[in-house]
């Protein structure tokens, strides 16, 4: 339906704004009802705990006085809200608000059998189609209110005489055919405004969806290329694992962006990458804005072959409402976790760590236990595994006892859902969980928070909270003839100003779900889209980053650490026997891979495969007098806590 606006002589500004004002009161009521329903669900869970007898009936008013009246009031309120909202959306919008009636019907069904109320916990607040879930999703839909504009005409005269109908059927058909063609044959589209035949252009492959690539190309064309005169052509990377094959054929770009932080090692050990540490100002540039500990997975001997682009974090997520209701303290150490587990389990709840979601336990979930216990995975020369040393055994004891002795769940299908429904109201999660909770769980708004992840108390009274945090990395290829230009580009791309501009542009274009987890610490400090209290927690947790240095035979170490856990926790084998068995397997594979890459010849070591405890040790051993500058930069970045 066209709207006509009379424009008088002079300058005019036309603006359109989406307002949810007509729904504001209803949205507030829905959020209030969701909290009431969640409160009833929590009271039921506390009442029945972990042992719900299917044959038992309940005099529910005796244990939860007034609960039936409250549910009846909620049902009546939902039906009244449905009638009021129907007057706004009309009959054509009936289906979009039907969840109000469905939720009311569910409550009425529950009220028919009050003696069985605890058995309806999933229908009430703990399932994907529960009352709480339906009302929460309706609340989110009412907030969204998308707006679409077909055309804006500026004209003189009468509207019917100005517009003429046009047959757009052929145009529409052509556009659909073109989209099909592009979806089939244009997988590696170049996004630059420059001609791809320009031999001066930097060729960069990006391992990100098209939205990120287009945003980055916009910043390059409007900022980097204008300032430097260096044209850049970006291309989507369909599969980062094919980079090794591309390198062997010589068909590689100058730079690869956003590849997983384990890929640079696999390329560098095969001589496919140029060591970024060979650029004279590499460490001085990176150490001012980045935690250099994230570089360790990209170290081989005395060289660094990649630089961190984005960074993960692991922090403690907890439901404020449930933790407060159960009156349990937030755990500071793993011993504290052990103390709260019985109370959680008595209520039918539990604690989560990322290991619970993995069948194969990767280093991102197992390595923190080693770091927190001052344990090593390898000997210093890299020729044998150190899993049977005393501190390593302590790490294994902690990570297995949490499950086999203290009853932590061996498998959690989805922590987000378990957290949302209150089954696992506390646990260690990462950046991905933070984004989802911030944007998709409307019923939990204001009901959750984060804290530092648990750790192991050290002899000095400081809790060691080490977690791995590496995410994506950037590299320069060895056969590039534009290495200096590539380094100029990387310095621009990784700078605080560009990272901030990219993060803000992404969110402004595509919404808050496109939150950019930059590894640039100074840029992260100034990001606008993260709660300041949460930002403080994340920054404090980032001080405890510790990464696993890659090893040619590291895949076998990672696999056997997982196998040890499975043998002890799932199959019930003794711990030390399992460790000894795995060490033999790992050492055999380490020798084979070190022989393949020239560290062992004819069964004898030729040169050590140097393993560093952390990047501070690497810097001190390899940078000479420059080491003090780099470490001073890190202390300025983190303050007095650096190195704790």
C-alpha positions in Angstrom: 0.0 0.0 0.0 1.6 3.3 -1.0 1.8 6.3 1.4 1.8 9.8 -0.1 3.9 12.5 1.7 3.6 16.1 0.5 6.9 17.8 0.1 7.1 21.6 0.1 9.8 23.7 -1.3 13.2 23.2 0.3 15.4 20.4 1.8 13.7 17.3 3.2 14.8 14.3 5.1 12.8 11.1 4.7 13.2 8.5 7.5 11.5 5.3 8.5 11.7 3.7 11.9 10.4 0.4 13.2 8.8 0.7 16.6 7.7 -2.1 18.9 5.8 0.4 21.1 2.4 -1.3 20.5 3.9 -4.6 21.7 6.0 -3.2 24.6 3.6 -4.0 27.4 2.9 -7.5 26.1 6.6 -8.2 25.7 7.2 -7.2 29.3 4.2 -9.4 30.4 5.6 -12.4 28.5 9.0 -12.0 30.0 7.4 -11.8 33.5 5.4 -14.9 32.8 8.4 -16.8 31.6 10.3 -16.0 34.8 7.3 -17.2 36.9 7.1 -20.4 34.9 10.8 -21.0 35.3 10.5 -20.3 39.0 7.8 -23.0 39.3 9.9 -25.4 37.3 12.9 -24.8 39.6 10.8 -25.4 42.7 9.6 -28.7 41.2 13.1 -29.7 40.4 14.2 -29.0 43.9 11.3 -30.9 45.3 11.7 -34.2 43.3 15.5 -34.0 42.8 17.1 -36.8 40.7 14.7 -39.6 41.7 11.3 -39.1 40.2 9.2 -42.2 41.1 6.8 -42.9 38.1 4.3 -44.5 40.4 4.1 -41.7 43.0 1.4 -39.1 43.2 1.8 -35.7 44.9 -0.3 -33.6 47.2 1.3 -30.7 45.4 -0.4 -27.9 47.4 1.2 -29.3 50.5 4.7 -28.9 49.1 4.1 -25.9 46.8 1.3 -23.9 48.3 -0.6 -21.7 45.7 1.1 -23.2 42.7 -2.1 -24.4 41.1 -3.7 -21.0 41.4 -0.7 -19.3 39.9 -0.7 -21.7 36.9 -4.4 -21.0 36.4 -3.8 -17.2 36.6 -1.1 -17.6 34.0 -3.4 -19.5 31.7 -6.1 -16.9 31.9 -3.6 -14.1 31.4 -2.3 -15.8 28.2 -5.8 -16.1 26.7 -6.5 -12.5 27.5 -3.2 -11.4 25.9 -4.1 -13.5 22.8 -7.4 -11.6 22.3 -5.8 -8.2 22.8 -3.0 -9.1 20.4 -5.4 -10.4 17.8 -7.0 -7.0 17.6 -3.6 -5.6 16.6 -2.4 -8.2 14.1 -5.8 -9.1 12.6 -7.0 -12.5 11.5 -4.1 -12.8 8.9 -1.6 -12.7 11.8 -3.4 -15.3 13.9 -0.8 -18.0 13.2 2.0 -15.8 14.4 0.6 -15.5 17.9 -0.8 -19.0 18.3 1.8 -19.9 20.8 -0.1 -17.9 23.4 -3.1 -20.3 23.0 -0.9 -23.4 22.8 0.9 -22.4 26.0 -2.5 -21.8 27.8 -3.8 -25.2 26.6 -0.6 -26.9 27.9 -1.1 -25.4 31.3 -4.8 -26.3 31.4 -3.8 -29.9 30.5 -1.3 -30.0 33.3 -4.0 -28.6 35.8 -6.3 -31.5 35.0 -3.8 -33.8 36.8 -2.4 -31.7 39.7 -1.2 -34.9 41.5 1.1 -35.5 38.5 2.5 -32.0 38.2 6.2 -33.0 38.7 5.9 -35.3 35.7 5.1 -32.3 33.5 8.3 -30.5 34.1 9.5 -30.7 30.5 6.1 -29.4 29.2 6.3 -26.5 31.6 9.8 -25.2 31.5 12.4 -27.9 30.6 11.9 -28.8 26.9 12.1 -27.4 23.4 8.3 -27.0 23.1 7.7 -26.1 26.7 5.5 -23.2 27.9 8.5 -21.1 28.8 10.2 -21.8 25.4 7.2 -21.0 23.3 6.5 -17.7 25.2 10.2 -16.7 25.0 10.4 -17.3 21.2 7.2 -15.3 20.7 8.7 -12.4 22.7 11.7 -12.5 20.5 9.6 -12.4 17.3 7.6 -9.5 18.6 10.9 -7.6 19.1 12.3 -8.3 15.7 9.7 -6.5 13.5 11.4 -6.5 10.1 10.8 -3.7 7.7 10.8 -3.9 3.9 10.6 -1.0 1.3 9.8 -1.7 -2.3 10.4 1.7 -3.9 10.4 5.4 -3.1 9.1 7.8 -5.8 9.5 11.5 -5.9 7.0 13.0 -8.4 4.7 15.8 -9.3 1.1 15.3 -10.1 -1.3 12.5 -9.0 0.1 9.1 -8.1 -2.0 6.9 -10.3 -1.0 8.9 -13.4 2.7 8.6 -12.5 3.1 4.9 -11.9 2.7 2.4 -14.6 2.4 -1.3 -14.1 5.2 -3.3 -15.6 5.6 -7.0 -16.4 8.6 -8.0 -14.3 8.1 -11.8 -14.9 11.0 -12.1 -17.4 13.3 -10.0 -15.2 12.5 -12.2 -12.1 13.1 -15.4 -14.1 16.5 -14.1 -15.3 17.6 -13.2 -11.8 16.6 -16.6 -10.5 18.6 -18.4 -13.3 21.6 -16.1 -12.6 21.5 -17.0 -8.9 21.4 -20.7 -9.7 24.4 -20.3 -12.1 26.4 -18.4 -9.4 25.6 -21.0 -6.8 26.9 -23.8 -9.0 29.9 -22.2 -10.6 31.1 -19.2 -8.7 32.4 -20.7 -5.5 35.6 -18.7 -5.4 34.3 -15.3 -6.3 36.8 -12.4 -6.3 35.4 -9.4 -4.4 37.8 -6.6 -5.2 36.9 -3.5 -7.3 40.3 -4.0 -9.0 40.8 -6.2 -12.0 42.0 -9.7 -11.1 44.5 -9.5 -14.0 46.4 -6.7 -12.1 49.8 -8.4 -11.4 50.5 -5.9 -8.6 47.5 -7.2 -6.6 47.9 -9.3 -3.4 46.0 -12.5 -3.7 44.4 -13.5 -0.4 42.3 -16.5 0.4 39.8 -16.1 3.3 38.4 -19.0 5.2 35.2 -17.2 6.2 31.6 -16.9 4.9 30.9 -14.4 2.2 29.6 -11.7 4.6 33.0 -11.4 6.2 34.8 -11.4 2.9 32.7 -8.6 1.4 33.0 -6.5 4.6 36.8 -7.0 4.6 37.0 -6.1 0.9 35.0 -2.9 1.5 37.5 -1.9 4.2 40.5 -2.7 1.9 39.2 -0.8 -1.0 38.2 2.3 1.1 41.2 2.3 3.4 44.2 0.0 2.8 44.5 0.3 -1.0 43.9 4.1 -0.9 46.6 4.6 1.7 49.2 2.2 0.3 48.4 1.9 -3.4 48.5 -1.9 -3.0 45.5 -3.5 -4.7 44.1 -6.6 -3.1 41.9 -9.4 -4.4 40.1 -11.6 -1.9 38.7 -15.1 -2.6 36.6 -17.4 -0.6 38.5 -20.5 0.5 36.2 -23.6 0.1 38.2 -25.9 2.3 41.3 -25.0 4.4 42.5 -28.6 4.5 43.2 -28.4 0.8 45.8 -25.8 1.4 48.5 -28.5 1.8 47.6 -29.9 -1.6 47.5 -26.4 -3.1 51.0 -25.7 -1.6 52.4 -28.9 -3.1 51.2 -27.9 -6.6 52.4 -24.3 -6.2 48.9 -22.9 -6.6 48.7 -20.8 -3.5 47.9 -17.2 -2.8 50.2 -14.7 -1.1 48.3 -14.7 2.1 45.7 -17.0 3.8 43.4 -15.5 6.4 41.2 -17.1 9.1 42.6 -20.6 8.9 42.5 -22.8 12.0 45.4 -22.3 14.3 46.7 -25.9 13.8 47.0 -25.5 10.0 50.0 -23.2 9.9 52.1 -25.9 11.5 51.1 -28.5 9.0 52.0 -26.1 6.2 55.2 -24.9 7.8 56.6 -28.3 8.5 56.3 -29.0 4.8 58.2 -25.7 3.9 55.1 -24.1 2.5 55.1 -20.9 4.7 57.4 -17.9 5.1 58.3 -17.4 8.8 56.7 -14.2 10.0 59.3 -13.9 12.7 61.8 -13.1 9.9 60.2 -9.7 9.5 62.4 -7.5 11.7 59.5 -5.8 13.5 57.2 -8.8 13.8 57.5 -9.4 17.6 57.5 -5.7 18.4 54.3 -5.2 16.4 52.5 -8.2 17.7 53.5 -8.0 21.3 51.9 -4.5 21.7 48.3 -5.7 21.0 48.3 -9.5 21.1 48.9 -12.2 23.7 52.0 -13.8 22.3 51.2 -17.1 24.0 48.7 -17.7 21.2 51.7 -18.0 18.8 53.0 -21.2 20.3 51.1 -23.6 18.1 52.7 -22.0 15.1 56.3 -22.3 16.3 58.8 -24.7 14.7 62.4 -24.6 16.1 63.2 -20.9 16.4 60.6 -19.5 13.9 57.0 -18.4 14.1 55.0 -19.1 11.0 51.6 -17.5 11.7 49.9 -14.8 13.7 46.6 -15.1 15.6 43.6 -13.3 14.1 40.7 -14.3 16.4 40.8 -15.7 19.9 38.4 -18.0 21.9 37.9 -17.9 25.6 36.7 -20.4 28.2 35.0 -18.9 31.2 32.5 -20.1 33.9 28.8 -19.7 32.8 26.2 -19.9 35.5 22.5 -19.4 36.0 22.2 -16.6 38.6 18.6 -17.6 39.5 19.4 -21.3 40.1 22.8 -20.7 41.9 21.1 -18.2 44.2 18.1 -20.4 44.8 20.3 -23.4 45.7 22.6 -21.2 47.7 25.8 -22.7 46.3 29.0 -20.7 46.0 30.7 -20.0 42.7 33.7 -22.5 42.4 37.2 -21.0 42.4 39.1 -24.2 42.1 38.3 -27.8 41.0 38.2 -28.7 44.7 35.3 -26.2 45.0 33.6 -27.9 42.0 33.8 -31.2 43.8 32.1 -29.7 46.8 29.1 -28.3 45.0 28.5 -31.4 42.8 26.6 -33.4 45.5 24.1 -30.5 46.0 23.6 -30.1 42.3 23.2 -33.8 41.7 20.7 -34.1 44.6 18.5 -31.6 42.7 18.8 -33.5 39.4 21.4 -31.1 38.0 25.1 -31.2 37.2 28.3 -29.3 36.2 29.7 -29.1 32.7 33.1 -28.9 31.2 33.8 -28.9 27.4 35.1 -32.5 27.6 31.5 -33.6 28.2 30.5 -32.7 24.6 33.3 -34.6 23.0 33.7 -38.3 22.2 37.3 -37.8 21.3 38.8 -35.5 23.9 40.9 -32.9 22.0 43.7 -30.8 23.4 41.4 -27.8 23.8 39.6 -29.7 26.6 42.4 -31.9 28.1 45.5 -29.6 27.9 44.2 -27.1 30.6 44.4 -29.9 33.2 48.1 -30.4 32.3 48.9 -26.7 32.4 47.1 -26.2 35.7 49.2 -29.0 37.2 52.5 -27.8 35.8 52.7 -30.9 33.7 54.3 -31.4 30.3 53.2 -33.4 27.3 56.7 -34.0 25.8 60.3 -34.1 26.9 62.2 -30.9 26.2 64.0 -32.3 23.2 60.6 -33.6 21.7 61.8 -37.2 21.4 59.4 -38.8 23.9 56.1 -38.3 25.7 56.0 -37.0 29.3 52.6 -38.3 30.1 54.0 -40.7 32.8 55.7 -38.0 34.8 54.3 -37.3 38.2 52.6 -33.9 37.4 51.1 -35.4 34.3 49.6 -38.3 36.4 48.1 -35.7 38.7 46.4 -34.0 35.7 45.0 -37.4 34.5 43.8 -38.1 38.1 41.9 -34.8 38.2 40.3 -35.1 34.8 39.2 -38.7 35.3 38.1 -38.4 39.0 35.7 -35.6 38.2 33.7 -38.2 36.1 34.4 -41.6 37.7 34.3 -40.5 41.3 32.3 -37.2 41.5 29.7 -38.0 38.9 30.2 -35.3 36.2 28.2 -36.3 33.1 30.2 -38.2 30.5 28.1 -36.9 27.7 26.1 -33.7 27.4 24.4 -33.5 24.0 24.2 -29.7 24.0 25.4 -27.5 26.9 23.4 -24.5 25.6 20.1 -26.4 25.8 20.9 -28.1 29.1 21.9 -24.6 30.5 18.8 -23.1 29.1 16.5 -25.7 30.6 18.2 -25.7 34.0 19.5 -29.2 33.8 23.1 -28.1 33.9 23.0 -24.6 35.3 26.7 -24.1 35.7 29.8 -25.0 33.6 32.7 -23.9 31.5 31.8 -22.6 28.1 33.4 -20.6 25.2 32.8 -17.6 22.9 30.2 -19.5 20.8 28.1 -20.1 23.9 28.4 -16.5 24.9 27.1 -15.3 21.5 24.1 -17.7 21.5 23.1 -16.8 25.1 23.4 -13.1 24.3 21.1 -13.3 21.3 19.0 -16.4 21.2 17.9 -17.1 24.8 15.5 -14.3 25.5 14.0 -16.1 28.6 17.4 -16.0 30.2 17.9 -12.3 29.8 19.5 -11.1 33.0 19.4 -14.6 34.5 23.0 -15.7 33.7 26.5 -14.4 34.2 30.1 -15.4 33.7 33.1 -15.7 36.0 36.7 -16.9 35.8 37.0 -20.6 35.0 38.0 -22.9 37.9 41.7 -23.9 38.3 44.2 -25.5 40.6 45.5 -23.7 43.7 49.3 -23.2 43.5 51.8 -23.2 46.3 51.9 -19.4 46.2 48.2 -19.2 46.8 47.4 -18.1 43.3 44.8 -20.2 41.4 46.2 -21.4 38.0 43.3 -21.0 35.5 45.1 -21.9 32.3 42.9 -22.4 29.3 43.7 -22.7 25.6 42.3 -19.9 23.4 43.7 -20.1 19.9 41.1 -19.8 17.2 42.0 -18.5 13.7 45.4 -17.5 12.2 46.9 -15.7 9.2 49.9 -16.8 7.2 52.2 -15.7 4.3 53.2 -18.4 1.8 56.9 -19.1 1.0 56.6 -18.9 -2.8 54.9 -15.4 -2.7 56.9 -12.7 -4.5 55.1 -10.0 -2.5 56.2 -10.9 1.0 56.9 -7.3 2.1 53.5 -6.1 0.8 51.9 -9.1 2.5 53.4 -8.0 5.8 52.3 -4.4 5.3 48.8 -5.8 4.7 48.9 -8.0 7.8 50.1 -5.1 10.0 47.1 -3.0 8.7 44.6 -5.9 9.1 45.7 -6.8 12.6 46.0 -3.2 13.9 43.7 -2.0 16.6 42.0 0.5 14.3 41.2 -1.9 11.5 40.0 -4.7 13.9 37.7 -2.2 15.6 36.3 -0.9 12.3 35.8 -4.5 11.0 34.0 -5.6 14.2 31.7 -2.6 14.2 30.9 -2.9 10.5 30.0 -6.5 10.9 27.6 -5.9 13.7 26.1 -2.9 12.0 25.6 -4.7 8.8 24.4 -8.1 10.0 23.5 -7.8 13.6 24.9 -8.8 17.0 25.2 -12.5 16.1 28.2 -11.5 14.0 30.2 -10.5 17.0 33.9 -10.5 16.1 36.2 -12.2 18.6 39.3 -10.3 17.7 42.6 -11.5 19.3 43.7 -7.8 19.4 43.5 -7.2 23.1 43.5 -3.4 22.8 40.7 -3.5 20.2 38.7 -5.9 22.3 38.9 -3.5 25.3 37.1 -0.8 23.1 34.5 -3.1 21.5 31.0 -1.7 22.0 28.9 -4.8 21.8 30.0 -6.7 25.0 28.9 -6.0 28.5 31.6 -4.2 30.4 31.4 -6.5 33.3 31.7 -9.5 31.0 34.6 -7.9 29.1 36.5 -7.5 32.4 36.1 -11.2 33.1 37.2 -12.3 29.6 40.2 -10.0 29.7 41.2 -11.5 33.1 40.8 -15.0 31.8 42.9 -14.2 28.7 45.8 -13.5 31.1 45.8 -17.3 31.7 46.2 -18.4 28.0 48.5 -21.3 27.5 48.7 -23.2 24.2 49.9 -26.6 23.1 53.0 -26.5 20.9 52.4 -28.6 17.8 54.6 -31.7 17.2 54.9 -33.8 14.0 53.5 -36.7 16.0 51.1 -34.7 18.1 48.0 -36.2 16.6 48.9 -39.5 18.3 49.5 -37.8 21.6 46.1 -36.1 21.4 44.5 -39.4 20.5 46.1 -41.4 23.3 45.3 -38.8 25.9 41.7 -39.2 24.9 42.1 -43.0 24.9 43.5 -42.9 28.5 40.4 -41.0 29.6 38.1 -43.4 27.9 39.8 -46.5 29.3 39.7 -45.2 32.8 36.3 -43.5 32.9 34.3 -45.6 30.5 36.0 -49.0 30.7 37.2 -48.9 34.3 40.9 -49.8 33.7 43.6 -48.6 36.1 45.1 -45.2 35.3 48.8 -45.8 35.5 48.6 -49.0 33.4 46.6 -47.1 30.8 49.2 -44.3 30.7 52.1 -46.7 30.4 50.5 -48.4 27.5 49.8 -45.2 25.6 53.3 -43.8 26.2 54.7 -46.7 24.3 52.4 -46.1 21.4 53.1 -42.4 21.3 56.9 -42.7 21.5 56.8 -45.1 18.6 54.9 -42.6 16.5 57.0 -39.6 17.6 60.1 -41.4 16.4 58.5 -42.3 13.0 57.4 -38.7 12.4 60.6 -37.1 13.5 62.5 -39.4 11.2 60.2 -38.4 8.3 61.0 -34.7 8.9 64.7 -35.1 9.4 65.2 -34.8 13.1 66.2 -38.5 13.4 68.3 -40.4 10.9 69.1 -44.1 11.0 67.5 -44.3 14.5 69.7 -41.6 15.9 68.8 -38.0 16.8 70.3 -35.4 14.5 68.9 -32.3 16.1 66.4 -31.8 18.9 62.8 -30.9 18.2 62.7 -28.0 20.7 59.7 -27.9 22.9 59.0 -24.7 24.8 57.0 -24.4 28.0 55.5 -21.1 26.8 56.3 -18.2 24.5 58.1 -16.3 27.2 60.7 -19.1 27.1 60.8 -18.9 23.3 61.4 -15.2 23.3 64.2 -15.3 25.9 66.0 -18.1 24.0 65.7 -16.7 20.5 65.4 -12.9 20.5 68.4 -11.9 22.4 68.4 -8.2 23.5 65.0 -7.7 21.8 63.4 -10.1 24.3 63.1 -7.4 27.0 61.2 -5.1 24.6 58.7 -7.8 23.7 58.1 -8.9 27.3 57.8 -5.2 28.4 55.1 -4.8 25.8 53.3 -7.8 27.2 53.5 -6.4 30.7 52.1 -3.1 29.5 49.3 -5.0 27.7 48.3 -7.0 30.8 49.5 -4.9 33.7 51.4 -6.3 36.7 49.7 -9.7 36.4 51.6 -10.8 33.3 53.4 -14.1 33.9 51.3 -15.2 36.8 
